[in-house]
Amino acid sequence: MSDNFQCGTVADASSNALFVTLNSVASLSASNRTLLLSVIQSLPEQLAQLQADYPQAQLQLTFAISSGYWDFLALADKPAKLQKFKAIRNQVTNMPATDSDMLLHIRSCRHDLNYHFALQLFEQLKPFAVLDEMVHGFRYLDSRDFTGFVDGTENPQGEARKQVALVADDELHNGASYIHLQKYHHDLSTWQQLSERNQEDSYGRSKIDNVEYPAADKLACAHTKRSAIKDTAGKSLEILRHSLPFGDLQHSGLLFASYCANPDNFNLMLQSMCHQGEAGECDKILTVTSAITGHAFFAANLSWFKNLSEQ
């Protein structure tokens, strides 16, 4: 695969990240549209400059936009599968759609540098957009969620990250990635009342040594069962997770970030987690965590940035 992709889409996990979502101002004049596209076009160059200034920080940026914002900017060649976030609501859970227009996913091993870069970019985008939210995600202990379980164990590694995350069947958009972003609030007081065995059964994985249960031993509602999906040929449908915990002294949870070559993989996984399974239950983890936001974005390839001046 060529290098025509935003390197932040597939780079190894970072210890700190800022997930910055932005919404457009109500209207955009032709001249302001030109100025905005110029700022967006400059993002890869701005990233490269900071990477050169701080070579040890492993700084990455992924910029992505929503389906609605693609239309708002009247951009050509809209990706075929770029759609709004598909909300799910049933008797046991609610996955809301709260689509924002733009995403800046800034990550590195330094929170101070992430914040510095976010300030720099927001200052440039401020004439054209308003802040929706900025969430600081961080590595917790040995890559654990606040539930105490290791997160991201099944993530693809090496070249497989590109195969899972980057579009490869669309010549115009090869190297791009479909992103889904959700913020979950955990009910840790309820979770901590469960025995360790009940917690492990909820995940289908041991807590301390992080060993997945054999398939025959998993409950129908176990997270590792409900979130593992296959196509009609029995092939696993994977996503690349860039999720991180977030929290303060009042709220804590997980900022779930899915990058994929095909957005259907995420949508099918979420349906499997939410819809009633063979035991009449959805994913057990959803009884102790609640989705607060739901965004769908498209992270274009590098050629798209270079050609923005022609839009």
C-alpha positions in Angstrom: 0.0 0.0 0.0 1.3 3.5 -0.8 1.9 6.2 1.8 -1.0 8.3 0.7 -2.6 8.4 4.1 -2.6 10.5 7.2 0.0 8.8 9.4 -2.1 9.3 12.5 -4.7 6.9 11.2 -2.5 3.8 11.7 0.5 4.9 13.9 1.0 2.9 17.1 -1.0 3.8 20.2 -0.2 7.0 22.1 -0.2 7.6 25.8 -2.1 10.9 25.5 -4.7 12.2 23.0 -7.0 15.1 22.5 -10.3 14.5 20.6 -11.4 17.9 19.5 -14.8 18.1 17.8 -15.9 21.3 16.0 -19.0 22.7 14.4 -19.3 25.1 11.5 -20.6 28.6 11.9 -24.1 29.1 10.5 -23.0 30.4 7.1 -19.8 30.7 5.2 -19.0 33.3 2.5 -17.2 32.3 -0.6 -14.1 34.1 0.6 -14.2 32.5 4.0 -14.7 29.1 2.4 -11.5 29.7 0.4 -9.7 30.7 3.6 -10.9 27.7 5.5 -9.9 25.3 2.8 -6.5 26.9 2.9 -6.1 26.3 6.6 -7.2 22.7 6.2 -4.8 22.2 3.3 -1.9 23.4 5.5 -2.6 20.8 8.3 -0.2 18.1 7.1 2.6 20.7 6.8 1.9 22.1 10.2 2.1 18.6 11.7 5.4 17.9 9.9 6.9 21.1 11.3 6.0 20.2 14.9 7.2 16.6 14.4 10.6 18.0 13.3 10.7 20.4 16.3 9.8 17.6 18.7 11.1 14.4 17.2 10.8 12.3 20.4 7.2 13.1 21.0 5.7 10.9 18.4 3.1 13.6 17.5 0.3 12.6 15.2 -2.8 14.4 13.8 -5.8 13.0 12.1 -8.2 15.5 10.6 -11.6 14.3 9.5 -15.0 15.7 8.5 -18.6 14.6 8.7 -21.0 13.7 5.9 -23.0 16.9 6.6 -20.0 19.1 6.5 -18.8 17.6 3.2 -22.1 18.7 1.8 -22.0 22.1 3.5 -18.6 22.8 2.0 -19.9 21.6 -1.4 -16.8 19.3 -1.8 -16.6 17.1 -4.9 -16.3 13.3 -4.9 -18.0 12.5 -1.7 -17.0 9.1 -0.3 -19.6 6.5 -1.1 -20.0 5.2 2.4 -19.7 8.5 4.3 -23.0 8.8 6.3 -24.2 10.3 9.5 -23.8 8.3 12.7 -26.4 5.6 12.9 -28.2 5.9 16.2 -29.6 2.9 18.0 -32.3 3.0 20.6 -34.1 0.0 22.1 -35.5 -1.1 25.4 -32.1 -1.8 27.0 -29.7 0.8 25.6 -29.4 4.1 23.7 -26.6 5.0 21.2 -27.2 8.7 20.3 -26.1 10.4 17.2 -24.5 13.8 17.9 -22.6 14.4 14.7 -20.1 17.3 14.8 -18.6 18.7 11.6 -14.9 18.3 12.1 -12.5 16.2 14.2 -9.0 17.0 15.2 -7.5 13.8 16.8 -4.2 14.9 18.2 -2.0 12.4 20.0 1.5 11.9 21.2 3.4 10.9 24.4 3.1 14.5 25.6 -0.1 16.1 26.7 1.5 19.5 26.8 2.5 19.3 23.1 -1.0 18.0 22.2 -2.5 21.0 23.9 -0.1 23.4 22.3 -1.0 22.0 18.8 -4.7 22.1 19.6 -4.5 25.8 20.6 -2.5 26.5 17.4 -5.1 24.9 15.2 -8.2 26.2 17.0 -6.9 29.7 16.7 -6.8 29.3 12.9 -10.2 27.5 12.7 -12.0 29.8 15.1 -13.2 32.3 12.4 -15.0 29.4 10.7 -16.0 27.0 13.5 -17.1 26.7 17.2 -15.8 24.2 19.7 -18.2 21.3 20.4 -16.0 19.5 22.8 -12.4 18.6 23.7 -11.7 15.4 25.5 -8.4 14.4 27.0 -7.8 10.7 26.7 -4.8 9.1 28.5 -3.2 5.7 29.0 -4.3 4.3 32.4 -1.9 2.0 34.2 -0.9 -0.8 31.8 -3.4 0.2 29.1 -6.5 -0.6 31.2 -10.0 0.8 31.1 -11.3 2.2 34.4 -13.2 -1.1 34.8 -9.8 -2.6 35.4 -9.6 -4.6 32.2 -6.9 -4.3 29.5 -8.4 -2.4 26.5 -7.5 -2.9 22.8 -6.1 -6.4 23.2 -7.5 -7.5 19.8 -6.2 -4.5 17.9 -4.4 -5.4 14.6 -0.6 -4.9 14.6 2.0 -4.1 12.0 0.9 -4.0 8.4 -2.5 -5.4 9.4 -3.3 -2.0 10.9 -3.3 -0.5 7.3 -5.3 -3.4 5.9 -8.0 -2.9 8.5 -8.1 0.9 8.8 -7.4 2.2 5.3 -9.6 2.2 2.2 -8.1 0.1 -0.6 -11.0 -0.4 -3.0 -11.6 3.2 -4.2 -8.9 4.6 -6.3 -9.8 8.2 -5.5 -10.0 7.6 -1.7 -7.4 4.9 -1.2 -5.6 5.5 2.1 -8.5 7.3 3.7 -10.3 6.0 6.8 -13.8 6.0 8.2 -14.0 7.1 11.8 -16.6 6.6 14.5 -16.3 8.3 17.8 -18.3 7.7 21.0 -17.9 9.0 24.5 -19.0 6.5 27.2 -19.6 7.4 30.8 -19.0 4.5 33.2 -21.1 3.7 36.3 -18.1 2.6 38.3 -20.0 2.4 41.6 -22.3 -0.3 40.2 -19.4 -2.0 38.5 -17.3 -2.2 41.6 -20.1 -3.9 43.5 -19.9 -6.9 41.1 -17.6 -9.8 42.1 -14.4 -10.2 40.1 -15.9 -13.4 38.5 -19.0 -11.5 37.4 -16.9 -8.8 36.0 -14.8 -11.4 34.1 -17.9 -13.1 32.8 -19.2 -9.7 31.6 -16.1 -9.3 29.4 -15.4 -13.0 28.7 -11.8 -12.3 29.7 -9.8 -12.7 32.9 -9.1 -9.4 34.7 -5.6 -9.6 36.1 -3.8 -11.7 33.4 -6.0 -10.7 30.5 -6.7 -14.1 29.1 -9.8 -14.5 26.9 -12.3 -17.2 27.8 -12.6 -20.2 25.4 -15.6 -19.6 23.1 -17.6 -22.4 24.7 -17.2 -20.8 28.1 -18.5 -17.3 27.1 -21.9 -16.1 28.1 -24.1 -15.0 25.1 -23.9 -11.4 26.5 -20.1 -11.3 27.1 -18.5 -8.3 25.6 -15.9 -10.3 23.7 -18.7 -12.3 22.1 -21.0 -9.5 21.2 -18.3 -7.3 19.8 -16.7 -10.0 17.7 -18.5 -10.2 14.4 -18.0 -12.2 11.2 -19.2 -11.9 7.6 -21.2 -14.6 5.8 -18.0 -16.4 4.9 -16.9 -16.6 8.5 -14.2 -13.9 8.2 -13.7 -11.6 11.2 -14.8 -8.0 10.5 -12.2 -5.9 12.3 -11.7 -2.3 13.3 -8.6 -0.4 14.5 -9.3 1.1 17.9 -7.6 4.4 19.0 -9.7 4.4 22.2 -8.5 5.9 25.5 -9.9 6.4 29.0 -10.8 9.9 30.1 -12.0 11.3 33.4 -12.1 13.8 36.2 -13.3 13.4 39.8 -17.0 13.5 38.7 -17.1 11.5 35.5 -14.9 8.8 34.0 -15.3 6.6 31.0 -13.9 5.6 27.6 -13.5 7.7 24.4 -14.1 5.0 21.9 -12.5 5.6 18.5 -12.9 3.3 15.6 -10.9 3.6 12.3 -11.8 1.3 9.5 -11.6 0.9 5.7 -15.3 0.1 5.7 -17.8 1.8 8.1 -20.1 -1.2 7.9 -17.8 -3.1 10.3 -18.4 -0.6 13.1 -22.1 -0.4 12.5 -22.5 -4.2 12.5 -20.4 -4.4 15.7 -22.6 -1.8 17.4 -25.8 -3.5 16.3 -24.5 -6.8 17.7 -23.7 -5.2 21.1 -27.0 -3.4 21.3 -29.5 -5.9 19.9 -30.8 -8.7 22.0 -28.7 -11.8 21.6 -29.6 -15.5 21.8 -29.9 -15.3 25.6 -32.2 -12.3 25.3 -29.6 -9.8 26.4 -27.4 -7.2 24.8 -23.7 -6.7 25.6 -23.4 -7.0 29.4 -21.0 -4.1 29.6 -23.7 -1.7 28.4 -25.5 -2.2 31.7 -22.7 -0.2 33.4 -21.7 2.3 30.7 -23.7 4.8 28.7 -22.9 6.3 25.3 -23.2 10.1 25.5 -22.0 11.1 22.0 -21.9 9.5 18.6 -20.0 10.9 15.6 -19.1 9.6 12.1 -16.2 11.2 10.1 -14.0 10.6 7.1 -10.3 11.1 7.3 -9.2 11.8 3.7 -5.9 10.7 2.2 -3.0 13.1 1.6 -3.8 13.7 -2.0 -7.2 15.2 -0.9 -5.3 17.9 1.1 -3.1 18.7 -1.9 -6.0 19.1 -4.2 -8.2 21.2 -1.9 -7.2 24.5 -3.7 -9.1 23.1 -6.7 -12.3 22.6 -4.9 
